[in-house]
Amino acid sequence: MERQMQTLLLRLAHESILEELDHIESSTYLTLLVEEDPLLQQKLGVFVTLKKYDLTHTKSRILRGCIGTIEGVSRVVEAIYHLSKESAFDDPRFLPLSREEYENIHIKISLLSPLKEINTIDEIILGTHGVVYEYRHHRALFLPEVAIEQHWGVQKLLNQLCIKASLPPEHYLYNEGKLSIFTVESFEDERG
């Protein structure tokens, strides 16, 4: 994807959050809704991640919200618009984003490839593949960067994925759950 389109989609994410904070309608959303770009018409899995700059250590960022969909349920533009708001105001791990906090927010958008079911954990390439584990009504996902940021190997990644899915660690070894991988095209704010 060209940087110009990435910049527009990041502007859309920021404007959707500002709609809630400042009650100003997003002009970028209205413009992109009628855009003919084939990518914007696709239904892809999308995640919007918000990180807050740690003001005591200017280079570090800490998670402030992350909401997404594994499979595409709406067009990319609509997904980014709605998921940006959900990441800012509806992530159950955090209080709703305040106007003051917004000034220190860094946004990353991840567009997911379709899932590919795998038969062996040897197919997972850390830092390249995101991973999904599913067993009955349990399901959890980690984006590709999580293992790298947390300094996890494949086994630790999968143990944590099982825990995230409310299953025992190592569940993936002994049960008939389904492991899938995906790749991500991600882009983020340039500042910082």
C-alpha positions in Angstrom: 0.0 0.0 0.0 1.3 3.4 -0.9 2.4 5.7 2.0 -0.2 8.3 0.9 -3.1 5.8 1.5 -1.5 4.7 4.8 -1.4 8.4 5.9 -5.1 8.8 4.9 -6.1 5.7 6.9 -4.1 6.9 9.9 -5.8 10.3 9.7 -9.1 8.5 9.6 -8.2 6.6 12.8 -7.3 9.8 14.5 -10.3 11.7 13.3 -12.7 8.9 14.4 -11.3 9.2 18.0 -11.5 13.0 17.8 -15.1 12.7 16.8 -15.9 11.3 20.2 -13.6 13.6 22.1 -14.3 16.9 20.3 -17.7 16.1 18.5 -16.4 17.0 15.1 -17.4 14.8 12.1 -14.6 13.1 10.2 -14.2 14.5 6.7 -11.7 11.8 5.9 -14.3 9.0 6.6 -16.8 10.6 4.3 -14.2 11.0 1.6 -12.8 7.4 1.9 -16.3 5.9 1.9 -16.7 6.8 -1.8 -13.0 6.1 -2.8 -12.7 3.5 -5.5 -9.4 2.0 -4.3 -9.9 -1.8 -4.5 -8.1 -2.3 -1.1 -10.6 -0.1 0.6 -13.4 -2.2 -0.8 -12.0 -5.4 0.6 -13.2 -7.0 3.8 -10.1 -7.8 5.7 -9.3 -8.6 9.3 -8.2 -5.3 10.9 -6.6 -4.4 14.2 -6.1 -0.9 15.6 -3.5 -0.6 18.3 -3.1 2.5 20.5 0.1 3.0 22.5 0.8 5.8 24.9 4.2 7.4 25.0 5.8 6.8 28.4 6.7 10.4 29.3 9.5 9.2 31.6 11.2 7.3 28.8 10.7 9.1 25.6 11.4 6.2 23.3 9.1 3.6 25.0 5.4 3.2 24.4 2.9 1.2 26.4 -0.3 -0.4 25.3 -3.4 1.8 25.7 -5.9 -0.1 23.6 -6.1 -2.8 20.9 -9.3 -4.0 19.3 -9.8 -5.8 16.0 -11.4 -8.5 13.9 -9.8 -11.7 12.7 -11.8 -11.9 9.6 -13.2 -9.1 7.5 -16.7 -8.2 8.5 -16.8 -4.8 6.9 -14.9 -2.8 4.4 -11.4 -1.7 5.5 -12.5 2.0 5.8 -15.5 1.2 7.9 -13.5 -1.3 10.1 -10.7 1.3 10.8 -13.2 4.0 11.6 -15.1 1.9 14.1 -12.2 -0.1 15.6 -10.3 3.1 16.3 -13.1 4.3 18.5 -13.4 0.9 20.1 -9.7 0.8 20.9 -9.9 4.2 22.4 -13.1 3.9 24.4 -14.2 0.3 24.6 -11.2 -1.9 25.3 -12.2 -3.5 28.7 -8.6 -3.4 29.9 -8.5 0.4 30.0 -10.6 3.4 31.0 -11.9 5.4 28.0 -9.3 7.6 26.5 -9.3 11.2 27.7 -8.6 14.3 25.6 -5.4 14.8 27.6 -4.2 11.3 26.9 -4.9 11.6 23.2 -2.1 14.0 22.8 0.4 11.2 23.6 -1.2 8.5 21.6 0.5 6.6 18.8 -1.7 4.6 16.4 -0.8 1.4 14.5 -3.1 -0.2 11.9 -2.7 -3.8 11.0 -4.4 -5.4 8.0 -4.6 -9.2 8.3 -4.2 -11.8 5.5 -6.7 -14.6 5.5 -6.0 -17.3 8.1 -4.0 -20.4 7.1 -4.5 -23.5 9.3 -1.2 -25.2 10.2 -0.4 -28.8 11.2 2.9 -28.2 13.0 4.2 -25.3 15.1 7.4 -25.4 13.0 5.5 -23.4 10.4 5.3 -20.4 12.7 7.9 -17.7 12.0 8.2 -15.4 14.9 7.8 -11.7 14.0 6.3 -12.6 10.6 3.3 -14.6 11.6 0.4 -13.8 13.8 -1.1 -16.8 15.4 -4.7 -17.8 16.3 -5.7 -20.7 18.5 -9.3 -22.0 18.5 -10.8 -24.8 20.5 -14.6 -25.1 20.7 -15.9 -21.6 21.8 -12.4 -20.5 22.9 -10.4 -18.3 20.5 -7.4 -16.0 20.9 -5.0 -14.1 18.7 -1.6 -12.5 18.9 -0.3 -10.2 16.2 3.2 -10.9 14.8 5.0 -8.3 16.9 3.8 -9.6 20.3 6.3 -12.5 20.5 9.2 -10.2 19.6 8.1 -7.4 22.0 7.7 -10.0 24.8 10.9 -11.9 23.9 8.9 -15.2 23.6 9.9 -18.3 21.7 7.2 -20.4 19.9 6.3 -22.5 22.9 5.9 -19.5 25.2 3.9 -17.7 22.6 1.5 -20.7 22.3 1.2 -21.2 26.0 0.3 -17.5 26.4 -2.2 -17.8 23.5 -3.9 -20.7 25.3 -4.1 -18.7 28.5 -5.5 -15.7 26.6 -8.2 -18.1 25.2 -9.0 -19.1 28.9 -7.5 -22.5 28.4 -4.6 -24.2 30.3 -1.1 -23.5 29.0 0.1 -26.2 26.6 -3.5 -27.0 25.7 -2.4 -26.8 22.0 -0.2 -29.9 22.6 -2.9 -32.3 23.9 -6.2 -31.3 22.4 -7.9 -30.9 19.1 -7.7 -27.2 18.8 -6.9 -25.4 15.6 -3.8 -23.4 15.0 -3.7 -20.8 12.2 -1.2 -18.3 11.1 -1.5 -15.0 9.2 0.6 -12.2 8.0 0.0 -8.5 8.5 0.5 -5.3 6.6 0.9 -2.7 9.3 1.6 1.0 9.3 1.8 3.6 12.0 2.2 7.2 13.0 5.5 8.6 11.9 6.1 10.7 15.0 8.4 9.4 17.8 
